[in-house]
Amino acid sequence: MSAASPPGPSQRRWQASERTPADLARAARVLALRGRRAAASLYAGGYASAFRGAGIEFDELRPYTFGDDVRTIDWNATARRGEPYVRRFREERDQTLVILLDVSASMGFGSVGRSKAQAAAHAAALLAAAASHAGDRVSLVTFADGVRTELPAGSGEGHAWRLIGSAVAEAAHCGGSTDLAAAARHLHARRVRRSITVLLSDLRDEVALPPRATRVGAGLESLARGHDLVVAALVDPREMAIPSVGRLWLRDPERPDRATRLDTGRARVREAYASAARARRRDVTRRVRGLGADCVWLRSDRDPLSALVALVRERSARSGATA
């Protein structure tokens, strides 16, 4: 739901400043520069180990030294040379990061000077820069009620800059309903091999319902089955708590005919609103993790870097524990 009242002055200024191609390009350059600096934090946080490569390849054969894992001893070489030798391997990254960016109408909502879609574009910039730093390929697919744009997988700083520009431009023109299943079908039709797939979406098509009951649920299930899925769920602070501003009309931006009126002057109404938001967040997190995917929440009023660093550190620690 989004408030039917007009946006505040700061939001109007942001939106007005992003209307021209020149301003969109300027915003993309700012995000690209910030992303390049922040990529070091993501990389230091464990990006490479959090998003491991597709396999390992032989690196060298060398004499055993104290502390080496005895499971790496090459018994044939040991028998030939009369002393223990171990086989060393290195990670074969050959990794692709697919960024799925939701640009449906609900992602256009913003009460803090930028929309959820713009916050998602910021997160996409950080991820693209980190992937470029690691030498990984990265692609972008934007979607709403269908796939809007696609930037095929590529690597290098120039490709990352193009991806960020595309994300910023798409985030400025949100519209339509959410059909994540269409994005999942698109990846399947393109025969995109198993990859790290990061979904940036507010999941407003009620993912809390059973997986096959909604397009979002079915799409998540399909993505989690075919890819290493990370769900980065976007939320605006007004979707978590609502201030006391009297009677307020709320409408669904993806279904304009659905609206409800809240008397925000009543403390009981505000608490019920916040309680429902907390319950939805818990349920979404539980269902996403139940599919074997990671779930991280990104607030539109905060820099996504700290949340993404926490995510890669958690994944890196988990990967190290299971290696």
C-alpha positions in Angstrom: 0.0 0.0 0.0 1.1 3.6 -0.6 -0.2 6.8 0.8 -2.6 8.6 -1.4 -1.3 12.0 -0.3 1.3 13.7 -2.5 5.0 13.2 -1.9 7.0 15.4 0.4 9.2 18.2 -0.9 12.4 16.2 -0.7 10.8 13.4 -2.7 9.5 15.8 -5.3 12.9 17.3 -5.7 14.5 13.9 -6.2 11.9 12.7 -8.7 12.0 16.0 -10.6 15.8 15.9 -10.8 15.8 12.4 -12.4 13.5 13.1 -15.3 16.0 14.0 -18.0 18.5 11.6 -19.5 21.3 13.9 -18.4 20.2 13.7 -14.8 19.7 10.0 -15.0 23.3 9.7 -16.3 24.6 11.9 -13.5 22.8 9.7 -10.9 24.3 6.6 -12.5 27.8 8.1 -12.4 27.4 8.9 -8.7 26.2 5.4 -7.9 29.0 3.8 -10.0 31.7 5.8 -8.2 30.2 5.0 -4.8 29.9 1.4 -5.8 33.5 1.1 -6.9 34.7 2.5 -3.5 32.3 0.3 -1.5 33.2 -2.8 -3.5 36.4 -3.1 -1.4 34.2 -3.4 1.7 32.1 -6.1 0.1 35.1 -7.9 -1.1 36.9 -7.7 2.3 33.7 -8.9 3.9 34.0 -12.2 2.0 32.3 -11.7 -1.4 34.5 -14.2 -3.2 34.0 -16.9 -0.6 30.4 -16.1 0.0 29.7 -16.5 -3.8 32.0 -19.4 -4.7 33.0 -20.3 -8.2 31.5 -23.2 -10.1 34.2 -25.7 -9.1 37.9 -26.3 -8.5 40.8 -27.1 -10.7 44.3 -28.7 -10.1 47.0 -26.1 -9.2 50.1 -27.9 -8.1 51.7 -31.0 -6.5 54.1 -30.2 -3.6 55.7 -31.9 -0.6 53.6 -32.4 2.5 54.2 -29.9 5.3 52.9 -30.0 8.8 49.3 -28.7 9.0 48.3 -29.9 5.5 45.0 -31.8 5.3 46.0 -35.5 5.1 43.0 -36.0 2.7 44.9 -34.1 0.1 47.8 -36.5 0.0 48.5 -37.9 -3.5 49.3 -41.6 -2.7 50.6 -42.3 -6.2 53.1 -39.5 -6.1 54.0 -40.4 -2.5 54.8 -44.0 -3.5 56.9 -42.8 -6.5 58.9 -40.2 -4.7 59.3 -41.9 -1.3 57.9 -39.0 0.7 54.4 -37.6 1.1 53.1 -35.2 -1.5 49.8 -33.3 -1.5 47.7 -32.1 -4.4 46.7 -28.4 -4.2 43.6 -27.0 -6.0 42.4 -23.5 -6.7 38.9 -22.3 -7.1 37.6 -22.0 -10.7 35.4 -19.0 -10.3 33.8 -18.8 -13.7 30.9 -17.2 -11.8 27.9 -15.3 -13.0 25.8 -12.9 -10.9 22.3 -12.3 -12.2 20.5 -9.3 -10.7 16.8 -9.4 -11.0 15.4 -5.8 -10.4 11.7 -5.4 -9.7 10.4 -2.1 -11.3 6.7 -2.7 -10.7 4.4 0.1 -9.6 4.8 -0.7 -5.8 8.6 -0.3 -6.1 8.0 3.4 -7.1 6.8 4.2 -3.6 9.1 6.3 -1.5 8.5 8.4 1.6 12.1 9.4 2.3 13.3 11.1 -0.8 13.9 8.0 -2.9 11.8 5.1 -3.9 12.3 1.5 -3.1 13.4 1.0 -6.8 16.0 3.7 -6.4 17.3 2.0 -3.3 17.4 -1.3 -5.1 19.4 0.3 -7.9 21.9 1.5 -5.3 22.2 -2.1 -4.1 22.6 -3.3 -7.7 25.4 -0.9 -8.1 27.3 -2.2 -5.1 26.8 -5.8 -6.2 27.9 -5.1 -9.8 31.0 -3.3 -8.5 31.9 -6.2 -6.2 31.4 -8.7 -9.0 33.6 -6.7 -11.3 36.2 -6.5 -8.6 36.1 -10.3 -8.3 36.3 -10.8 -12.0 32.8 -12.3 -12.2 30.3 -11.8 -15.0 27.2 -10.0 -14.1 23.9 -9.5 -15.8 20.7 -7.4 -15.2 17.1 -8.3 -15.8 14.4 -5.8 -14.9 10.8 -6.9 -14.7 7.3 -5.9 -13.6 4.3 -7.6 -15.2 6.9 -9.0 -17.7 10.6 -8.7 -18.5 11.3 -5.0 -19.3 15.0 -5.0 -20.1 18.0 -7.3 -20.1 21.7 -6.6 -20.1 23.5 -9.9 -20.9 26.3 -11.2 -18.7 29.6 -9.4 -19.1 32.6 -8.5 -17.0 34.9 -5.5 -16.5 34.4 -2.0 -15.2 32.8 -0.7 -18.4 30.2 -3.4 -18.3 29.5 -2.6 -14.6 29.0 1.1 -15.5 26.5 0.2 -18.3 24.6 -2.1 -15.9 24.3 0.6 -13.2 23.1 3.1 -15.8 20.4 0.7 -17.0 19.3 0.0 -13.4 19.0 3.7 -12.6 17.1 4.4 -15.7 14.6 1.6 -15.2 14.2 2.5 -11.5 13.0 5.9 -12.5 10.0 4.5 -14.5 8.2 2.0 -12.3 4.8 0.7 -13.4 2.7 -2.4 -13.8 2.1 -5.3 -11.5 4.6 -7.8 -10.1 5.1 -11.1 -12.1 8.2 -12.7 -10.8 7.2 -16.0 -12.5 7.7 -14.2 -15.8 11.3 -13.3 -14.9 11.9 -16.9 -13.8 10.5 -18.3 -17.1 12.7 -15.8 -19.0 15.8 -17.1 -17.3 14.7 -20.7 -18.0 14.0 -20.0 -21.6 17.4 -18.4 -22.1 18.9 -21.5 -20.5 20.8 -19.5 -18.0 23.0 -22.0 -16.2 23.0 -22.2 -12.4 24.2 -18.8 -11.1 24.1 -16.5 -8.1 20.8 -14.8 -8.6 20.0 -11.7 -6.4 16.3 -10.7 -6.5 15.8 -7.0 -5.6 12.0 -6.7 -4.9 9.4 -5.6 -2.3 7.6 -8.9 -3.0 4.2 -7.1 -2.9 2.3 -9.9 -4.6 1.8 -11.5 -1.3 4.6 -14.1 -1.1 3.2 -15.0 2.3 0.6 -17.2 0.6 1.5 -20.8 -0.2 4.2 -20.9 -3.0 2.0 -21.9 -5.9 -0.9 -19.7 -4.9 0.8 -16.6 -6.3 3.0 -15.6 -9.2 5.7 -14.4 -6.8 5.6 -17.6 -4.8 5.8 -19.8 -7.9 8.6 -17.6 -9.3 10.6 -17.8 -6.1 10.3 -21.6 -6.0 11.5 -21.8 -9.6 14.4 -19.5 -9.0 15.5 -21.3 -5.8 15.3 -24.6 -7.6 17.6 -23.6 -10.5 19.9 -21.0 -8.9 21.7 -20.0 -5.8 19.1 -17.5 -4.8 19.4 -14.4 -2.6 16.3 -12.4 -1.9 16.9 -8.7 -1.1 13.5 -7.5 0.1 13.0 -3.7 -0.1 10.9 -1.9 2.4 10.0 1.7 3.0 9.9 3.0 6.6 6.2 4.0 6.1 5.5 0.3 5.4 6.7 -0.6 8.8 5.2 2.1 10.9 2.8 4.9 10.2 2.7 8.3 11.9 -0.2 10.0 13.6 -1.5 12.2 10.7 -5.3 11.8 11.2 -7.4 9.9 8.6 -5.4 8.7 5.7 -6.3 6.9 2.5 -4.0 4.1 1.4 -4.1 2.5 -2.0 -2.4 -0.4 -3.8 -0.3 1.1 -6.6 -0.6 -2.1 -8.6 -4.3 -2.4 -8.1 -5.6 1.2 -8.0 -9.2 0.2 -7.3 -8.1 -1.2 -3.9 -7.9 1.3 -1.2 -8.5 1.5 2.5 -8.8 4.4 5.0 -6.9 4.4 8.3 -7.5 6.6 11.3 -3.8 7.1 12.2 -4.7 9.3 15.1 -5.7 6.2 17.1 -2.8 4.5 18.8 -4.5 1.1 18.5 -4.7 1.5 14.7 -1.0 2.4 14.4 0.1 -0.6 16.5 -2.1 -3.0 14.5 -0.5 -1.6 11.3 3.1 -2.1 12.7 2.2 -5.5 14.1 0.9 -6.6 10.7 4.1 -5.3 9.0 6.3 -7.3 11.5 4.3 -10.4 10.9 4.6 -10.2 7.2 8.3 -9.7 7.4 8.7 -12.8 9.6 6.5 -14.8 7.3 8.3 -13.7 4.1 11.7 -14.5 5.7 10.6 -17.9 6.9 9.1 -18.8 3.5 12.1 -17.6 1.5 14.5 -19.5 3.8 12.3 -22.5 3.6 13.1 -22.6 -0.2 16.8 -22.8 0.7 17.4 -19.1 -0.3 19.0 -16.3 1.7 16.9 -13.4 2.7 18.2 -9.9 3.5 16.0 -6.8 4.2 17.0 -3.4 2.7 15.4 -0.2 3.9 14.9 2.6 1.4 16.1 5.2 3.9 19.4 3.5 4.6 22.6 2.7 2.7 22.4 -0.9 1.7 26.1 -1.5 2.1 26.1 -2.6 5.7 23.2 -5.1 5.2 25.0 -6.5 2.1 28.3 -6.8 4.0 26.5 -8.6 6.8 25.0 -11.0 4.2 28.3 -11.9 2.5 30.0 -12.4 5.9 27.3 -14.7 7.0 27.5 -16.7 3.7 31.3 -16.7 3.8 31.2 -18.1 7.4 28.6 -20.7 6.4 30.6 -21.7 3.4 33.8 -22.1 5.4 32.0 -24.2 8.0 30.7 -26.6 5.3 33.8 -26.6 3.0 
